[in-house]
């Protein structure tokens, strides 16, 4: 609707300017939709009311507004403008302070991540010493107990010696832009009173905009060259990371889903139950033959798993993958040396003989991946384990 000039007499305590036709239309819109204008509710000095200054500096009007629902009127503490804020615009910064009480949402503790590209010798020494002590113990372990001890040794050594990964994103705005912005802020703080001050302020604003656009263009060119380099060398992980940094697109997380009848579910337990029902129907046999299968008879005299097989399997473990439920990436396991091979070898033979799995190995992380614009339907959101 553009800039607005209006007042709403029944809810305004403080206003500036005269009403026009567009303002009257907005006033009718507010009345029909139970909305209020927050920055006309409080008595303020005129300099806290006007939101726009004419180019000649003589005219000041209140043409920007913050609207909220009438039911939240008591939550608004104050709404006013800040003329001293340097926005690089003829409009003034309008801020509303709202008192809110947020509902506490219980969330799982986020997993700890390690910078696997900086595995040092201290980690290798500590985890190998822990494994050596573990191998020397003559205690009879179950597969789950041995795995818990193995996981504890790796996690403790990683926490003591490995740093957390840092999100390094180089800012594309140069220091020159920051210097000019500080200079423009000082000009505005002194007061734009003379024609010389106005020309200086406008000149700085034009230079900042021009330099900012140039910095953005240089940044995109560097990233495009980086994408081409990763594509030619088949470094796809770095390629997609660079593309994601350029586009900046993020899929919003939607913590709701619809049930079979189309009703929206918001509670965590209901959402989990809905996914369980969907997966059961998804993987159910259509020919009616999908029930419990008969156990396969295994000869008790089967040979043990060879250590060379464990070595080969650990070498083939792919790096750069997300960890599972145990939060241990493959890079940490591959750096455990001969002691780590011996522990994994012992664990595999325990699994083979005991015919039971560690609890962590029976759990999966379920990630819904939206395939369409809507994320509320399980059929349009694919599961990823």
C-alpha positions in Angstrom: 0.0 0.0 0.0 3.0 2.3 0.1 3.7 4.9 2.8 0.6 5.6 5.0 -0.7 8.7 6.7 -3.6 8.1 9.0 -4.8 8.1 12.6 -7.3 5.8 14.4 -9.1 8.0 16.9 -10.4 5.4 19.2 -7.1 3.8 19.8 -4.5 6.6 19.3 -2.9 8.3 22.2 -0.1 9.9 20.2 0.0 10.5 16.4 1.7 12.8 13.9 0.5 14.0 10.5 -2.8 14.1 8.8 -4.9 11.2 7.5 -5.2 10.4 3.8 -7.3 7.9 1.8 -4.8 5.1 2.1 -4.6 5.6 5.8 -8.4 5.4 6.1 -8.3 2.1 4.2 -5.7 0.7 6.5 -7.8 1.9 9.5 -10.8 0.0 8.2 -8.6 -3.0 7.6 -7.4 -2.9 11.3 -10.9 -2.6 12.6 -12.1 -5.5 10.6 -9.3 -7.8 11.5 -8.9 -6.8 15.2 -5.6 -5.1 14.8 -4.0 -2.2 16.6 -1.2 0.2 15.7 1.4 -0.1 18.4 3.3 3.2 17.8 0.1 5.3 18.3 -0.7 3.8 21.7 1.8 5.7 23.9 2.5 9.4 24.6 5.9 10.2 23.1 8.0 13.2 22.2 7.5 14.3 18.6 11.1 13.1 17.7 10.0 9.6 18.9 6.9 9.7 16.6 8.0 10.7 13.1 9.3 7.9 10.9 10.1 9.8 7.7 12.0 13.0 6.9 11.6 14.8 3.6 14.8 15.4 1.5 14.8 19.0 2.4 14.7 18.2 6.1 11.7 20.4 6.8 8.8 17.9 6.8 8.4 15.0 9.3 5.6 12.5 9.2 4.5 9.3 10.8 4.0 6.9 7.9 5.5 3.6 9.2 3.5 1.4 11.6 3.7 -1.9 13.5 0.4 -3.8 13.7 -0.4 -6.6 16.1 -3.6 -8.4 17.2 -5.8 -6.6 19.6 -5.6 -9.5 22.1 -1.9 -8.8 22.5 -2.3 -5.1 23.3 -1.3 -5.5 27.0 2.0 -7.2 25.9 3.3 -4.1 24.1 5.5 -2.2 26.5 6.5 0.6 24.2 6.8 1.5 20.5 9.0 4.4 19.3 11.5 5.5 16.7 15.2 5.9 17.1 16.3 9.0 15.0 19.9 8.5 15.9 20.1 5.1 14.3 22.1 5.1 11.0 19.9 3.2 8.5 21.1 4.9 5.4 17.5 5.8 4.6 15.1 8.8 4.9 13.0 6.5 7.1 13.7 6.2 10.9 14.2 3.0 12.7 10.9 2.0 14.4 11.1 -0.5 17.3 8.4 -2.1 19.4 9.2 -3.7 22.8 6.9 -6.6 23.5 6.7 -8.7 26.6 6.3 -12.4 25.7 6.2 -15.6 27.6 7.5 -18.5 25.6 6.5 -22.1 26.1 9.3 -24.3 27.1 9.9 -27.1 24.6 11.8 -30.2 25.7 14.5 -31.1 23.2 17.1 -33.8 23.1 20.6 -32.9 24.0 22.4 -32.1 20.7 25.2 -34.5 19.8 28.8 -33.4 20.3 30.7 -33.0 17.0 34.4 -33.2 16.6 36.8 -31.7 14.1 37.9 -35.0 12.5 40.3 -33.1 10.2 42.4 -32.2 13.2 43.0 -35.6 14.9 46.2 -35.2 16.8 48.7 -37.6 18.4 47.4 -37.0 21.9 44.0 -38.6 20.9 45.7 -41.6 19.4 47.9 -42.2 22.5 45.0 -41.9 25.0 42.6 -44.1 23.1 45.2 -46.8 22.5 46.2 -46.8 26.2 42.5 -47.2 27.1 42.1 -50.0 24.7 45.2 -51.7 26.0 43.8 -51.7 29.5 40.5 -53.0 28.2 42.2 -55.9 26.4 44.2 -56.9 29.5 41.1 -57.3 31.6 40.0 -60.9 32.0 36.4 -60.1 32.7 33.7 -61.8 30.8 32.0 -59.2 28.7 28.7 -59.3 26.9 28.6 -57.6 23.5 26.7 -54.6 24.8 29.1 -54.1 27.8 32.2 -54.4 25.6 30.7 -51.9 23.1 29.9 -49.4 25.9 33.4 -49.6 27.2 34.8 -49.1 23.7 32.5 -46.1 23.0 33.4 -44.6 26.3 37.1 -44.8 25.6 36.8 -43.2 22.2 34.4 -40.4 23.4 36.5 -39.5 26.4 39.7 -39.3 24.3 38.0 -37.2 21.7 36.5 -34.8 24.2 39.9 -34.3 25.9 42.0 -33.8 22.8 39.9 -32.8 19.8 38.4 -29.3 19.2 34.8 -28.7 18.1 34.4 -27.9 14.4 34.2 -24.2 13.7 31.8 -22.7 11.1 34.2 -20.6 9.1 32.3 -18.3 6.7 34.4 -15.5 5.4 32.3 -12.2 5.4 32.0 -10.8 1.9 31.8 -7.2 3.2 35.2 -5.6 3.2 36.8 -3.5 5.9 36.5 -0.4 3.7 32.7 -0.6 3.9 32.8 -0.8 7.7 35.1 2.3 7.8 32.8 4.3 5.5 29.8 3.2 7.6 31.5 4.5 10.8 32.2 7.7 9.1 28.6 8.2 7.9 27.4 7.4 11.5 29.7 10.1 12.9 28.3 12.6 10.3 24.7 11.8 11.4 25.6 12.0 15.1 27.0 15.5 14.6 23.7 16.5 13.0 23.0 17.1 9.3 22.4 20.9 9.4 24.3 22.4 6.5 24.3 21.7 2.8 27.9 20.5 3.2 26.8 17.9 5.7 23.9 16.7 3.5 26.3 16.3 0.5 28.8 14.4 2.6 26.1 12.1 4.0 24.6 11.4 0.5 28.1 10.9 -0.9 29.0 8.4 1.8 25.7 6.5 1.3 26.3 6.2 -2.4 29.9 5.0 -1.9 28.8 2.4 0.7 26.1 1.0 -1.7 28.5 0.9 -4.6 31.3 -0.8 -2.7 28.9 -3.3 -1.1 27.6 -4.4 -4.5 31.1 -4.7 -5.7 32.1 -6.8 -2.7 29.1 -9.1 -3.2 30.0 -9.5 -6.9 33.6 -10.4 -6.0 32.4 -12.9 -3.4 30.1 -14.7 -5.9 32.9 -14.8 -8.5 35.3 -16.4 -6.0 32.7 -19.0 -5.0 31.8 -19.8 -8.6 35.5 -20.5 -9.4 35.7 -22.6 -6.2 32.6 -24.6 -7.4 34.2 -25.2 -10.8 37.5 -26.3 -9.2 35.7 -28.8 -6.9 33.6 -30.1 -9.9 36.7 -30.7 -12.0 38.5 -32.6 -9.2 35.3 -34.6 -8.2 35.3 -33.1 -4.7 31.5 -33.3 -4.5 31.2 -32.7 -0.7 33.1 -29.4 -1.0 31.2 -28.6 -4.2 27.7 -28.9 -2.5 29.0 -27.0 0.5 30.1 -24.1 -1.7 26.8 -24.1 -3.6 24.9 -24.1 -0.3 26.9 -21.1 0.9 26.1 -19.2 -2.3 22.4 -19.9 -2.4 21.8 -19.8 1.4 18.6 -21.8 1.0 17.5 -23.6 4.2 14.5 -25.9 4.5 12.4 -24.7 7.5 11.8 -27.3 10.1 8.1 -28.0 10.6 7.2 -29.8 13.8 3.7 -30.8 12.7 2.3 -33.6 10.6 -1.2 -34.7 9.5 -2.7 -38.1 10.4 -4.6 -40.3 8.1 -7.8 -38.2 8.5 -6.0 -35.0 7.7 -5.9 -33.7 11.3 -2.7 -31.8 12.2 -0.7 -33.4 15.0 1.6 -31.1 17.1 2.6 -33.3 20.1 5.9 -35.1 19.9 4.4 -38.5 20.9 1.6 -38.2 18.4 4.0 -37.4 15.6 6.3 -40.4 16.4 3.3 -42.7 16.5 2.1 -41.4 13.1 5.5 -42.1 11.6 5.5 -45.5 13.1 2.1 -46.3 11.5 3.2 -44.9 8.2 6.4 -47.0 8.1 4.6 -50.1 9.2 2.2 -49.7 6.3 5.0 -48.7 3.9 7.1 -51.8 4.6 4.2 -54.3 5.1 4.1 -57.1 2.5 1.3 -56.6 0.0 0.9 -60.3 -0.8 0.3 -61.3 2.9 3.5 -63.2 3.2 5.4 -60.7 5.3 5.3 -62.2 8.8 7.9 -63.6 11.0 10.4 -65.7 9.1 11.7 -69.0 10.4 15.1 -68.8 12.1 18.0 -70.0 10.0 19.9 -72.9 11.5 23.6 -72.1 12.0 26.3 -74.7 12.6 27.8 -74.2 16.0 31.2 -75.1 14.7 31.5 -72.1 12.4 35.0 -70.6 12.6 35.7 -67.3 14.3 36.0 -64.0 12.4 39.6 -63.4 11.3 41.5 -60.4 12.4 42.5 -59.7 8.8 38.8 -59.5 7.9 38.4 -56.8 10.6 41.4 -54.9 9.3 40.0 -55.0 5.8 36.6 -53.8 6.9 38.0 -50.9 8.9 40.1 -49.8 6.0 36.9 -49.8 3.8 35.0 -47.6 6.2 34.0 -44.5 4.3 34.9 -41.1 5.9 33.0 -37.9 5.7 29.7 -39.5 6.8 27.4 -38.5 9.6 27.8 -40.5 12.8 25.0 -42.8 13.9 23.2 -43.0 17.3 26.5 -43.4 19.1 27.9 -40.1 17.8 31.2 -41.6 16.9 32.4 -40.9 13.3 34.3 -43.4 11.3 37.5 -41.2 11.4 37.8 -41.7 15.1 37.6 -45.5 14.9 40.1 -45.7 12.0 42.7 -43.8 14.1 42.7 -46.3 17.0 45.6 -48.3 15.6 46.3 -52.0 16.3 44.7 -51.8 19.7 41.5 -50.6 18.1 41.6 -53.5 15.6 42.0 -56.0 18.5 39.0 -54.5 20.4 36.8 -54.5 17.3 37.9 -58.1 16.5 37.0 -59.2 20.0 33.7 -57.5 19.8 32.8 -59.1 16.5 33.5 -62.6 17.7 31.4 -61.9 20.8 28.5 -60.9 18.6 29.0 -64.0 16.5 29.0 -66.3 19.4 26.4 -64.6 21.7 24.0 -63.8 18.8 23.0 -60.5 20.4 23.5 -56.9 19.3 24.6 -53.9 21.4 21.6 -51.6 22.1 23.1 -48.7 20.1 23.3 -50.9 17.1 19.6 -51.6 17.1 18.7 -47.9 17.0 18.3 -45.6 14.1 18.0 -41.9 13.6 14.9 -41.0 11.6 15.1 -37.8 9.4 12.0 -36.7 7.4 13.1 -35.3 4.1 10.4 -33.1 2.4 9.9 -33.9 -1.3 7.3 -31.3 -2.0 6.4 -27.8 -0.8 4.3 -29.1 2.0 5.9 -31.0 4.9 2.7 -31.8 6.9 1.9 -35.1 5.1 3.9 -38.2 5.7 3.3 -39.3 2.1 5.0 -36.2 0.7 8.0 -36.5 3.1 10.4 -39.3 2.6 12.1 -41.1 5.5 15.9 -41.3 5.8 17.6 -43.6 8.3 
